[in-house]
Amino acid sequence: YTAIKIETEDGLGTIVEVQQLLGDNQVRAVSMRSTDGLKRGAEAIDLGTPICVPVGTPTLGRIFNVIGEPVDNQGDVSSDETLPIHRDAPAFTELETKPSIFETGIKVVDLLAPYRRGGKIGLFGGAGVGKTVLIMELINNIAKAHGGVSVFGGVGERTREGNDLYQEMKESGVINEKNFQESKVALVYGQMNEPPGARMRVGLTALTMAEYFRDVNKQDVLLFIDNIFRFTQAGSEVSALLGRMPSAVGYQPTLATEMGALQERITSTTQGSITSIQAVYVPADDLTDPAPATTFAHLDATTVLSRNLAAKGIYPAVDPLDSTSTMLQPGIVTETHYQIAETVKETLQRYKELQDIIAILGIDELSEEDRLTVARARKVERFLSQPFFVAEIFTGSPGKYV
């Protein structure tokens, strides 16, 4: 994965990453920016290392692209330290094995599908059910309640959303423009308009910055990836360009390997932890598609957003029955918590079963006991919603941390 810099007429140079050695002094490489203006005979300089990006406190409050260049017009980053984006996962002996809960301040999550400190959490949902808003609320809550730093990797999403996120972080104080060192987040963007090489590697750039905070500063870090599906999608584009034979549904044959290389580096060590929250776009709401299915294998908890709840106006539209967590065990969350969570799920499951009968025959045909269950379930559904801090400007109701 050696990086090569090709000189261009605009003087910026294009960084490409070697993917295949063809022999006879020829390589096949993937470009990290648009290949417009490249021509035969241009000077190519072997940098001798993989792509290296700045790390540490100077990265806070700034926006970077895939090769670690600041793109927010705030001047250069004065970081002495850089790290390569391709690194090995921590050794077995360095891993932290004791499970502990990561409090988010969002009641439906903390009650029914709690997050693991140093775990990987998937946010599943189709288009427009509130994944990005939930991510912003989490960044906000983590900064205020835990004082931790976050790294946000925008992988192949809309530039407008990236800009909105940046502006809102400045307004809410998560990014401190007067003194960047006091900011709580570093942003790394490789948006939809970037070539596939950049979208495929931008997740690794964000992860490398997060690893430094964990290993050197010994902090608990939150790594947000929005959207992990676009990482797979970019990998599939690159795979086709490299002439590899496509696998199931046209995805790359190396899908599981690529995903594993990224996910295995996200973990808790004895020094600190990286808790990762990944938005997962589910193509056509089909959870069996190879991309979301491969992602599922790596997750400790899943938060599934439901279009039905969003249509009812219940936000966050977290589906209490589809969302799961390996942490919901009596030995970890206490017996009382476990029993309450199970009872809530039972009530909601019974309500779901009765919905067909209600739709066909009406609620009057139900027994007294079932009617009580329905009333309870509707109350529970409403109770599990809450106003968000980051949505105050839209809803007008002040946010709550529960």
N, C-alpha and C positions, 0 to 999 in steps of 0.2 A: 504493500500500500504506500509506496514511496510517493512523495509529492514532487511534481515538476512544475517549474514556472516558465510559461511561454511569454516572451515579450510581445506586446501589441502596440499598435500605433498611438493609442491614447495614453501610453506610458504607465497604465495601471498593471498590466500583466495579467495573465489568466493562470490560475492554479489548477492543475489537473492531477488526478490520482491514478497511479498505475494499477490496472486490473489484470492484464495478461501480458506475458513476455512472448513476443512472436519470434524472437531470435533475430540475428543479423542487424543488431542495433535498433530494432523496432519494438515498440510496446503499444499495447492498446490501452488507452487511458480514458477516464471519465472526467468531464469538465465540471468545475464548481461554479462557473458563471457562463453566461451566454457565449457561444462560440463565434458570434458575429465578428468579422474582422480578422480571424485567424487565417494565415496563409502559409503555403508551402515555403520552407526555407527560413521560417521565423526561428529565432534563437530559443532553444529550450534548455533550461538549466536544472540539473538534478539537485534537489535540495538535500538529498541524503537522509531525510527523516520523513515520517508520515506528516500530515498536516498538523501543525502545532498552534495552540490557541492560548491567549493570556488567561491566567487563573488568579484567584485570591481576591482580597477586599477591593482592589481597584476596579473589579468588574461590576461591583454592585451599582445599581441605578442606571446602568448603561445598556444599549441594545447592540448586539453583535450579529454578524452574518456567519455563515458556516465556517469560514477560514479565520474567524476571530477578529475581523476588522470592525471597529465601531461604525454604526450606520446612523447615529442619531445627531450628527453635526455638532457634537459637543467636544470636539478635539480628540487627540490621541489618548490611549489608555496607558498610564505610566506604570505598567506591571513589569517587574523584573523577571517574573517567572512565567514560563510557558510549558505546556505539557502536550504530548502527542495525543490525538483523539483515539488512536487504536491502542488499547492497553489490555492486559490480562485481568480477569476477574480475581477478587481476593482469594487467597488459599483457604482451604478448609479450616486450618488452625486459627485463622484470624476472625472467623465468623462468630457472631453473637447468637446464642441459641435460645436464650430465655425470652418467651413471648411477653410483650406488654402492649397495652391499649394506647392508641393515639387519639386523644380527644379532639373532636372537630367543632363542637358547639352547634352542630346541626342535629336536632333531636331524633329525626327518623333514622339517621345514620348511626348515631351513638347507641340507640336502643336496639335496632334490629339487625344491623350489619356493621358492627364496629370495625375500625381500621386498625391494622397492626403497625406498631412503630417499626420502621425499617421494612415494611411490607410493600407489596405492589397492589394497587387498587385500580380496577377498571371502571370507567364511567361509560355505560352502554346506552345508546339512544340514537334514534334516527335524526333527521334534520329538524332543527327548531324546537326541541323539547327542553332546552335549558342546560346543556352540558357546560358551555362556556361560562354562563352566569354562576353555576355551582363552583366551577374552578376558581373564579374571581373571589367568591365568598370565602373559599377555603384559604386562599392566599392572604386575604384580609384578616381572617380569624387567627391564622397561624402567626402572622406578624404581631398581632395585638396580644394574643393570649400566651404564646410560647416564646415570643421574641426571637424566633428562629429565622434563618435566611432561606429563601426559596430561589430556585432556578427555573425559569419558564422556557420550555422549548416549543416554539411555534413551528410545527412541521406540516407544511403543505396546506395551511388554512388560509382564510381570506386576509388580505393585507389590511382591509378596513377594520376587522376585528382586532388585529394586532395593534393598530393605531389607537382604537378605542380603549383597549386594555392599558396601554401606556399612559394615555391621558387620564384615565380613571385612577391609575396608581399614583400619578402625580397629585391628583385632587385629594385622594384619601391619605396621602402622606406615606404610602408604602415606598415611594421613590421620593427622596429629598433632593430637590434640584440645587439648593444652596450648598449642601454638603453631601455629595454622592456617597461618601463612606458610611453615612448613617442610613442609607437605603436598605431595604430588606430583601431586594430581589435583583437578580441579573436576568436579562432577557436575551434569548437567542432565536433569531427568526430565519426560516427558509420557507418563504410563502409559496402559494400556488403558481406564481408567475416565474419561479426559479426553475432552472433545468433539473432533471431528475437526480443528477449526481449530488446537487446541493441538498435536495429534500431527503435524500437517502442518508446523508452524513450529519445533518444538522442535529439530530437526536444525540449522536455521539459527542458533538461539541458541547451541548448542554450538560450531558452526563459527566464529561471530563471536568467541567467547572464545578459541578456538584461534588465529585469525588475529592477534589482538592479541599473543599470546606470540611468534608468528612474526615479525610486522612491526616491533613496537616493542621487545620484549625480545630479538629476534634469536635465538630458541631453536629447537631441533628439538622439535616437538610431536607427540604421538600423539593422534589423534582416533578414538575408538571410537564406532561407531554400532550400537546393538543395538535395533531391527532395521530395516534400510533398507527391507524389504518393507512395514513398517507405515507408512512415510512415503508410499509409493505408495498404499497402501490408504486412508489418511486423505485423500489427494488425490482419490481416486476418490469418496469419500463427499461431500467438499466440492463436487466437480464436479457430482454429481447434485443436490445441494441448490441449486446455482446454476442448475440447469436446462439444463446443457450436454448435447448428444447423446452418449451413450456410444460408445466405440470398441470394438476387439476385446476379447472376453471381458468386456465391461462396464466396462473401465477408462476413465479419462478421456482425451479426445482430446489433451490437452496433456501426456501422460505423458513423452514424450522431452524436451520443453522444461523441465518442472519438474525432472526428474532432472539435466539438463545444467546448469541454474542452480545447483544444489547442488554437483555434482561438479566443475565447472570452477574453483570457488574453492579446492578442496583440491589444493594443488600445492607444489612447491619453488620458492622465489624465491632471489635472490642473498643475501637477508638471513637466511633460515632455511627450515625445511621443515615441512610438515604431512604426516605419514605416516598414512594413514587405514585402519583395519581395520573392515570392515563385515560384520556378521552378516547373511546373506541367507536368509530363510525361503523355502523352495521349496514352493509349494502343491502338495500331492499328489505330491511328488518329481518334478514335471514341469518340466524345465529350459527347455522351449520356451514356457512361460507368459510373456505380455508383460512382467510385472514383473521376474522374474529375468533375462529375455533383454535388457531395456533396461539393467539394471545391468551385465551382462557387458561391454557395449560400453565401459565406462569403466575397467575393472579392469586393473592391471598383473600381478597374480598372483591365482590362485584356490586356496584351500585347501578341498578337498571332503571332508566327513566322511561316512564310510560306515557304514551300519547293520550291514552284515555283519561289519565289524571290531569294532564295538561289541558285537555279539552274541557274538563270540569272546572278549570281555574284553580286547581290545587297545586301550589308550588312550595317547595321543590317537588317536582313530579316523580319522586322516587317510588318505584313499585315495591311495596313491602314484601310481597310474596316471591318475586323473582330475584331480589337482591340477596346475596349470600355472603357469609364470612366464616373463615375457619376459626375466628376468635370467639364465636358465640358458643362457648362451652362453660359449664358450671365452674370448672377449675380455674378459669381465667377471668370471667366477668362477674363471678359470684352467683350463687344458686338463685337468689331473689331475682336478679336481673334476667337470668336465663328463663325462669318460669314466666315472668311478665312478658318477655319477648315471644315465647311460645304461645301463650294465651292470646296475645294480640294477633299473631299469625293465624291461629285457629279460627278466631272470630271473623277475620277478613276472608279466610278461605271459605268458610261456610256462607258468607255473604256473596262471594263470587259464584258459588254453586247455585244459590237461590236466584241469581239475577235473571237466568233464563225463564224461570217460572214467573217472576215479577213482570218480565217483558211480555209474556204471552197471556197470563191470566190476571195480572194485577196483584198488588200487595195484599188485597183483602182476602185472597184465597189461601194465604199462609196461616199456619198455626200461630197461637199466641206466642209460643216460645221463639219461633222463627222470626216473628215480627220484632221481638225484643232484640234478637241478634242483629237484624238489619239496622235498627235504630242505633244500637251500640257501634256497629261497624262504621256507619256514616259519621258518627261522632269521632271515632278513632281516626278515620281518614282526615277529617278536618283538623283534629288535634295535632296530627303529624305534619301539618304544614306550618311554615313560619315565615315572617318577613325577613328579607336579607338586607344587610347593610349596603351592599353594592347596588341593590335595586331600589333604594330609597327615592332616587331621582325619578323613577318611573311610577312607583306605586304611591308615594307620598306617606307611607307608614314607616316609622323608624324601625331599623333592624334590631334583631334580638340574638343574643348568644346564650344558648341554653345549656 
